[in-house]
């Protein structure tokens, strides 16, 4: 079963366009070295926060990408535009 890494955070409205551009660059860079990233879904919630869920084909692929995180210069640049970040990992139990 696939696994996910989900973040919840806030992004200032003034920085949203820049955040989206940086996030896109980060996703492309991660996929270059870690093709197990099958999709990344960003959702704006009613309270103005965002959930950002990245779907991976396996836990091993997610773990490898997390271990390589320090080699992605886009990661700290992207996350610098967020605040109140929380991250969770999980396994997909049912998908329809």
HUJOQUI-V865703 format. One line per field, one symbol per residue. ss: DSSP state (H for helix, E for strand, C for the rest). phi: phi as a letter, one per 30 degrees, with the letter a starting at -180 (. if undefined). burial: + if it has 9 or more other ideal C-beta (glycine too) atoms within 8 Angstrom, else -. A space follows every 50 residues. Layout:
# HUJOQUI-V865703
ss: ???
phi: ???
burial: ???
This chain:
# HUJOQUI-V865703
ss: CCEEEEEEEEECHHHHHHHHHHHHHHHHHHHHHCCCEEEEEEEECCCCCE EEEEEECCHHHHHHHHHCHHHCHHHHHHHCCEEEEEEEEEECCCCC
phi: .dbbbbcbacbdedcdddeddddddddddddecbddddabbcbcdedjdb cbccccdaddddddddddedccddddddddccbhdbbbcacdcbbb
burial: -++++++++++---++--++-++-+++-+++--+-++--+-+------++ ++++++-+--++-++--+---+-++--++-++--+------+----
